[in-house]
Amino acid sequence: MGRPKSPLLASVLALAMVLLANLPAGPAGGAPRGDSATPCRVKVVVPAVMREFPEPLPKGRKEPGFALRGTKGWGWTADQYLAEIPFLAKVRMNFLMNCYLSMFTDPEKLINRWWEPIPAAKKKAYEKVVRSCREHRISFCFAIHPQLFSERPLRYDSEEDFRNLWQHFAWMQGLGVRWFSLSYDDINVEGQDRAKLAEAQARLVNRVLARLREKDPKARLIFCPVYYWGDGSGGDAKAYLGVLARALDPDVLVFWTGDGVVTRGITVRAAEAYRAAVGHGLVIWDNYPVNDRSGALHLGPVTGREPGLAKVAYGYMSNPMSPQNETNRIPLSTCADFAWNPWAYDPARSIGQAVIHLAAKGGQRTALKDLIELYPGNLACGVPRTDYNCVVEEFNRILSAGPAAKASAAEFLARVEGVAGRLDREFPDRFADARKTLRDDISRLRARLAGLPK
């Protein structure tokens, strides 16, 4: 779902990001459109009073907006998942899915030998994740992708390949896991018959679910299809989704990212249209605040997601930043707030409450406020790009005024350095991932400034 980075794929991914930026987007929820000439200004108000968080449900309502409310990792390690489980429980999220990249043979080098047994040490680490989820009353969902970046994609008609795939599901089911996901997103389908592809994938998914339910009739499965965004009305998407609607087991849920892959708005209209096209229940896989390991930080509140989506989709899952899992708690808090009570969701209130719930003292709260205002993120700036780095873009915008702008750029750099210094002082043992990102960006800005004519 996110776009992994590697030197071998750099040119392809650069093109992909351009395409993503031009995918259809829903309403921006009042956010300004960001570009190199327009500053992105976001003001965070730190409230004086701490409210219950997430926002309590409306009077008379006993169930939250979405039945499933959670996140996945993004190539996270087992230790990162373990670190986030208590936080998920605190903000009333109840669903954690491993990123299929985490199950790769080598997540860093993007080596996916899905047919091989998972090493014992890795199994032991993820068994701890499963136990911790159970202790915190969070449903763990096991996910795997038998094609992406693989030198040997699964052959749909191969009994050997099915056995090799099944070993991983059997392992997790043996631990008491009930939620599973099989993904076929972001694969190359050029030249393939979309209807036949959907038929083959549906057979595979149905067979996995049937096998799971031989042991546990309550086992659940979520499928991520090839076409996982939009309203399903396009030619290839329509042909593919139409077959899924007919061939996929009715109990299978389907992941959907919204009106676009990375989108400023997710609308009820698009959700209803896509659900009708695919003929199955939906789990929203929101590509926010995901940064695709680009170094960008998206820290502002989630915006542009219509509250009526809770009537259309069964679940809501946030795609997070990587590797900044701790700093990810800032925007994830607002995603949890939206997923719990979408009818009363207020982005400004939510981000303010996120700050005071994450920081105990006044100086810490001011430091987080300043950090968010430096990196409000792609939604706040109205730019549907996962690699949109607000600090770098603002620096470039200032410099675009010409040689005379060097002094202003130096002032902005000093502001960034000041925020970095306050974070270091206020959080010597926390938010190390954000502090590293700041150091990296400061180095880039200093080098750029030093290279300008005097």
N, C-alpha and C positions, 0 to 999 in steps of 0.2 A: 504494500500500500504506500509506504514511504519510499523514497528513491535512495537506496544505499549508494554510498560513494566509494569509488576505487579508481586508481590511476587508469586501469584498462578501460573503464567506462566513462571517463571524464568527458570526452567529446559528445558521446551519446546522451549523457545526463544533462549536459549544458543545453542541448537541443530540447530535451524533455522539459526542463524548467521553463524554457521559452513557451513551449506548447501549453504547459500548465497555467502559465500566467494569462493565456488567452482563452482558457476554457470559460464557458458560460458561468456567470456569477449571479447569485441572488442579491436581494437588497442589502445594503451595507449597514443598516441599522443606525444610520446617522454618521457613520465614520467617514472621514475625509478621504479623498482619493490621493494616494501618495505617489509622488514621482520626484525626479531629481531637482525640479524647480519649486516644489511645494513643500514647506516644512510640515512635519507631523508633530503636532503639539497635543500632548495628553496630560491632563492635570488629575492627579490622584489626591483625594481628600481623605485624610486619616481621621476616622470618627472618634469622638470622645467617649462613646459608650459602646461596649462590646455587646453585640446581639447574639442570640442563639444562631448557630450556623451548622448546616445550611438553614435558610429561612424556613420557619415552621409552615406546615401545610395549612391551607385555608380551613376555616372552621367547618366542621362536619365531614371533612375528607380524611380518610384513614390510610389511604394508599398513596405512595409518592407518584410523581409523574411517570417515570419509566420503571418497569419491573426490574430490569437489569441496568445497573449504573456502575460504570467502571472505566478501566483503562487497560492498555497493553503496554508492554515494554517496547523499546525500539532497539533491538540488538542488545538489550540489557543483560548483565550477568546475573547469576542467581543471587549474589549478595545485594545487588541493586533492588531486585524484586523483594527480597526479605526486608530491606530498609523501608520500602514504601507501604508494605501491608498494614502496619499499625496506623499510618496516616490515612489510608483509604477507609479503614474502619471508622476513624475519627470523623471524617466528613461524610459518613453514611453511604459510601460506595460499597457495593456487594459483589463485584465482578472483577477478576484479574485474569487476563489472558497473556500467556507468554508470546513474545514476538517469534514468528517462525524463523527469523534470522538467528535467534538465540539457540535454536536447535540445529543450526548449520554445523557441519564438521569444523569449519573455521569461520566464525562470524566476521572477523576483521578482514580476512582475505576473500570473503564471499565464496567459500567452497561448500557446496551442498551435496554431500554424498548421503542422501536421505535413506538409501537402502542399507547402509551399514549400521551395526548396533551402536547405540550411544555409549560412550566410555563410562566405566563404573563410577569414576569420580564425579562426572557430570550428573549422572543419575542420582547419586547420593545428595548432591547439592540441590537439585530440583525436588527431590523428595522432601527436603526441609521446607521448601517453598510451599508445597502442597499441604504439609502439616500446619504451617503457620497460617495459611488461608483458612483452614478448617478451624483453628483455634480462634480466629478473628471473625468467624462466620462470613467468610467471603468465598464465593464460588470460584474455584480455579478452573480455567478453561485451557486445555492443551491444544496447541496449534502447530500445524506442520504444512509445509509447501513442497510437494514432490516434483517440482519442475524449475522454479526460479533459480537461475545461476547454476543449474545442474548440468554436468556433462552427460548425464544419462537420465533424462526425464522419464517418469513412470509411463509404462506402456499399458494402456487401458485394458488390453486383452490378455495380459500376462499374469498367470497364476503366481509365478515366482515374485513378480513385482508387488502383487497384492500382499503376499505373505511378508515380504520385507517391509512394506508400509505398515501392515497390521501389528508388527511386533511393538511399535511405538505406542499405538493406541492400547494394546493389551497391557503394556507396562503401566501406563497411567491409570487405566481402569482398575488394575490390581491395587492401586493406592487409594481407591475409593472415589476417583474423579468421575464426575457425571457430565461435565460439559466439554465438548470437543469442537475443533474447527479444522476444516480442510480448505486450503486456499489455492486459487488459480488466478490471482490478480497479477497484473504487470508482466504477462508473458507475451511472446510474439506469436500472433495468430494469422499473420499475413499469408494469404493464399489458401487458408483452410476453410472448409465448409462450416459455417457457424452453427448450423442446425445439427450436423453430425457431431461437432465438437461438444455442444451442449448435451446431446444424447449420451455420449461416452462419459462425460463428467458426471451426469446425473446417475448413471448406472454405478459408477464408482462410489459416489457419495451414499447412495441408497444401500449399497452392499456394506459399507463401513457402518452405517447406522444400524442395519439389521444385525450385524455381527455384535455390535455393542449391546444391543437390546436382548440378545440371547442370554446374556449374563445379568443385565440390569435394564428392566423395562422402562425405567425413568431416565435413561441416558438421552442427552440432547446433543444436537449437532448444528453448527452454524457454517454455512458455505459462503466463501467469498468468490463470486463469479468473475469471469473475464470482464464483463461490463457491469461495473459496480457503482456508477454515478449517473446523473442526469435523470430524465423522465422515462427512458426506455423506448422512446418513439423513433429513434434513428434506425436506418436500414439494417446494418449489421447487428446492432444491439437488439432491435426488435425481433429479428430472426432467431437470434441466440436465446433471448429471454423467453420468447414464446414457447420454445421447446422445453426450457427449464420449468415453466409454469405447468406443463403437462406431465413431464417425465420425473421431476424431482418429488421425493416422498413429501406428502403434505406437512409432516411434522418438522421438516428442515427449515430453519430460519436462514435468512440471507443478509449479508452485510451490504450496506449502502452508504456512500460518503456524502450524499446530498446532491444539490443542483449541479455541482462540479466536483472534480477531484479535490482541489484545494479551492474553497469557495468562501466568499464574504457572507453569503446567506444560504440558509437551508430552509426551504419553504414547504408548507403543507401541500401546496399544489403539486410540486415535483414528487414529494413522498407518496402521495395518493396515486399519481400516475405511474410511478415506478412499481409500487406494490401491485397495482392492477396488471402491469406488464409481466412481472415475474411470478405473480400468483402465489406468493408466500409471505409470511411475516417478516418484518424488517428489524434489524439491529443497526442503528446509525453508527457508523465508524467515522467519527468527526476528525478530519485532518487538521486539528488544532489542539495544542500549540506545536505540533511536530516541526522539527527543523531539519530532518533528514541528515543529521550529523554534520551540518554545514557550519556550525559555530554561531549561527544566529540565535538570538533569544527572543521569544515571543511571550511577554510577561503580562500584557494587558488582559482584561476580562474577555471571555468568549462573548461574541455579539452576533446579531443577525440570525439567530436560531429561533424560529417561531414557536411559541408555547404550545400551539395546537399539534405539534409533532408528537406529543405524548399520546394523542389519540390514534395516531397512525402507526407508530413504531413500538415494538415491544421493549427495546433496549437502547441505551445510549452509551457509546464507548469513545473515550478521548484517545487520540494518537499523540504520544508525548514527545518531548524533546529528548535528545540523546547527544552526549552522555550525561546531561545535566539533570539527573533524576531528582535531586533535592530541590533545586531551584524550580523545577517543573511543578512543585507543589503550589506555587503562587497562582499560575493560571488554572491549574487543575482544581484548585479550590472553587473557582468560579464555575467550572464545568460541573462539579459536584452539586453546587448550589442550583444551577439550572436544571440538572437531571432530577433533583429531589422535588423542587417546586417551580416548574417552568412558568406557572401562571403569575407568580409574584416576582419573578426574576428581574433584578435591576442591576445592570453591569457596574454602574458607579458605586452603588452600595456594596455590591459583592466584592469588588476588588479592595475597597476600604476595609471591610471586615476580614478579608483574607490577610491583609497586612497585620492587623492587631491580633489575630489568632495565631499568626506565625512568629510574631516578635513580642517579647514581654515588656521591654523598656522603651522609653521615648526615643532615645538615640537610635535604637535598632529599628524602630518603626520609621523614623525619618530616613534612615539608610535604605530600607526596602522601598519606600515611596520614591526616593530619588532614582533608585535602580530601575524601577518600573517605568518612570518617566523618561529614562534614557532609552529603554528597550520596550516600548509599548507593544511592538509586534506587528505582524502583517495585517491582522484584522483591523486594528486601530488605525493603521495607515492606509487601509483600503487597497492593499496590494496582495493578491492571492499567490504569493510565492513563499515556499517554505524556507528559502535561503535569504529572505529579505532581512538584512542586518541594519537596524535602525540607526545605530551609531555611525557605521560606515557611510550609509546613505546620507545622513545629515551632514557629515563632514564633507562629502562630495558636493552636496548642494551648496554649502557655504563657499567652497572653493570655485564653484562654477561661475561666481560673480567676477572672477578674474584675479590678476595679481594683487590688487588692493585688498582682497579678501583674506590674505594670509594672516593678518592680525586677528580677525574674527575666528578663523580656524584654530589659531593658537589658544584663544579664549575658550573655545568649545573643548579642545583637548584638555585644558586645565580643569574644566568642569568634570570631564570623564575621569580624570586622575583623582579629583577630589572625592567622587563617589567611590572609586576603588579604595581609596585610603580609609574612608569611613566604614566600608564593609569589612576591611581587614581589622579595624579596631573593634567594631561592634560584634563581629561574628568570627573570632579567631578559630573556632572549632566547627563552624557551620558554613554552608553555602560555598564550599571550596570550589565547586564546579563553576559557579558564577564568577568568583574571583579570578579563576584561571581564564575564563572567557574575556573578562575585562582586561587582564594583562595582555592577552594576545591581541585584542583590538587596539589597545594603547600602543603596542609595539608597531602595528601597521600604520596607525595615524602618525606616530612620531617619524617613522621612515618616510612617509609621504610628505610630511611638512619639511623635513630636512632636505628633501630633493627638489624643493621649489626654489626658483630664482630669488636671490636676496634683493 
